[in-house]
């Protein structure tokens, strides 16, 4: 029974508790909305770092009142140009945008309909179509990376003594081809979080003991913390108190 649930949650792309991006990646050609493009904003904090990429190398700073022109929004980051910077990124809340908790179910789930928001919502707010991976006849996975979840999106981690795997961090949507609805979402933590209590707090969820536990996951079945959705904390490695990702899984229709 544990193995059956494990297979449903992990899918075929998991390796030792870590989501490894397959070599073959299909780029979507979906048109991206550009509603944010061209907005002129000003820095609203005393000073803010300007970066080469979301949460990347610091290029300099802007001070309160200095203007920027928006190129696009990437989650909690704004790509912009200004008199001082030809093309760079700045923290979106520092120029007037609302902070998005990219780990919270409130970001992913329509709390009225109790189902995941549309695929287009995520494509628009991340300003990218996503990479299609692990495609089957019935469903596919859409992977969003370079979101600034951490200081970089790919790190080399020891998987076994004699080899290394490149693990890409980001957000993965699992989508049904029949109706284009999202069935599951996996969000990688910027850094592994120690203790399920801290992981739940990171996601803005109430701290409650898990209902199910195994060597790879802690699970709160549908209705325990969220209506019609299961919550799964994925361990960094077998039996570890550190957690590398959170999953939100919708009930079967």
Residue pairs with C-beta under 8 A, 6 or more apart in sequence:
2 214
5 212
5 219
6 214
6 216
6 217
9 217
9 232
9 247
9 249
10 216
11 134
11 141
11 174
12 134
13 19
13 20
13 21
13 22
13 133
13 134
13 141
14 20
15 159
15 165
16 159
16 237
16 238
17 216
17 234
17 235
17 236
17 237
17 238
17 240
17 244
18 157
18 159
18 165
18 167
18 236
18 244
19 167
19 168
19 172
19 186
19 188
19 245
20 165
20 166
20 167
20 168
21 133
21 143
21 145
21 166
21 167
21 168
22 133
22 134
24 133
25 131
25 132
25 133
25 143
26 131
26 132
26 133
26 135
27 129
27 131
27 132
28 129
28 130
28 131
28 132
28 142
29 129
30 123
30 129
32 123
32 124
32 127
32 128
32 129
33 120
33 123
33 124
34 72
35 124
36 70
36 72
36 73
36 78
36 127
37 70
37 71
37 72
38 69
38 70
39 69
39 70
40 67
40 68
40 69
40 70
41 67
41 68
41 69
41 70
41 78
41 95
41 96
42 64
42 65
42 66
42 67
42 68
42 95
42 96
43 62
43 63
43 64
43 65
43 66
43 68
43 90
43 94
43 95
44 64
44 94
44 95
44 96
45 64
45 94
46 63
46 64
47 61
47 62
47 63
47 64
48 61
48 62
48 90
48 91
48 94
48 95
49 58
49 60
49 61
49 90
49 91
50 58
50 59
50 60
50 61
50 62
50 84
50 85
50 88
50 89
50 90
51 57
51 58
51 59
51 77
51 88
51 89
51 90
52 58
52 59
52 88
52 89
53 89
53 146
53 148
54 74
54 75
54 76
54 77
54 89
54 146
54 147
54 148
55 77
55 148
55 149
55 150
55 151
56 89
56 148
56 151
56 152
59 85
59 88
60 84
60 85
62 68
62 82
62 84
62 85
62 90
66 82
66 84
67 82
67 83
68 78
68 80
68 81
68 82
68 90
68 95
69 80
69 81
69 82
70 78
70 79
70 80
71 78
71 79
71 80
71 81
71 87
72 78
72 79
72 127
73 79
73 92
73 97
73 125
73 127
74 89
74 126
74 127
74 128
74 146
74 147
74 148
75 92
75 100
75 102
75 125
75 126
75 147
75 148
76 91
76 92
76 93
76 97
76 99
76 100
76 102
76 148
77 89
77 90
77 91
77 92
77 147
77 148
78 89
78 90
78 91
78 92
78 95
78 97
79 87
79 88
79 89
79 127
80 87
80 88
80 89
80 90
80 95
81 87
81 88
82 88
89 148
92 99
93 99
100 107
100 125
101 107
101 203
101 204
102 147
102 149
102 171
102 187
103 187
103 189
103 202
103 203
103 204
103 246
104 203
104 204
104 205
105 203
105 204
105 205
105 226
105 229
105 231
105 248
106 204
108 116
108 117
108 182
108 185
108 248
109 115
109 116
109 117
109 226
109 229
109 248
110 116
110 117
114 227
114 228
114 229
115 181
115 228
115 250
116 173
116 181
116 182
116 183
116 185
116 248
116 250
117 182
118 180
118 182
119 142
119 173
119 175
119 180
119 182
122 130
122 142
122 144
122 171
122 173
123 129
123 130
126 144
126 147
126 171
128 144
128 146
130 142
130 143
130 144
130 173
131 142
131 143
131 144
131 145
132 140
132 141
132 142
132 143
133 140
133 141
133 142
133 143
133 172
134 140
134 141
135 141
137 177
138 176
138 177
138 178
139 174
139 175
139 176
139 177
139 183
140 174
140 175
140 177
141 172
141 173
141 174
141 175
142 172
142 173
142 175
143 168
143 170
143 171
143 172
143 173
144 170
144 171
144 172
144 173
145 153
145 168
145 169
145 170
146 153
146 170
147 153
147 170
147 171
149 169
149 170
149 171
149 187
149 188
149 189
149 190
150 169
150 190
150 191
153 168
153 169
153 170
154 166
154 167
154 168
154 169
155 166
155 167
155 169
156 164
156 165
156 166
156 167
157 164
157 165
157 167
158 164
159 165
169 188
169 190
170 188
171 185
171 186
171 187
171 188
172 185
172 186
172 187
173 182
173 184
173 185
174 182
174 183
174 184
174 185
174 186
175 181
175 182
175 183
176 182
176 183
182 250
183 249
183 250
184 247
184 248
184 249
184 250
185 247
185 248
186 234
186 245
186 246
186 247
187 245
187 246
187 247
188 244
188 245
189 199
189 202
189 243
189 244
189 245
189 246
192 236
192 242
192 243
192 244
193 199
193 202
193 242
193 243
194 241
194 242
194 243
195 241
195 243
196 210
196 218
196 233
196 243
197 207
199 233
199 243
199 246
200 206
200 207
200 208
200 233
201 207
203 246
205 225
205 231
206 225
208 220
208 224
208 225
210 218
210 219
210 220
210 233
211 219
211 220
211 221
211 224
212 218
212 219
212 221
213 219
215 235
215 238
215 239
216 234
216 235
216 238
217 232
217 233
217 234
217 235
218 232
218 233
218 235
218 243
219 230
219 231
219 232
219 233
220 226
220 230
220 231
220 232
221 230
222 228
222 229
222 230
222 251
224 231
225 231
226 248
228 250
228 251
229 248
229 249
229 250
229 251
230 247
230 248
230 249
230 251
231 246
231 247
231 248
231 249
232 246
232 247
232 248
232 249
233 243
233 245
233 246
233 247
234 243
234 244
234 245
234 246
234 247
235 242
235 243
235 244
236 242
236 243
236 244
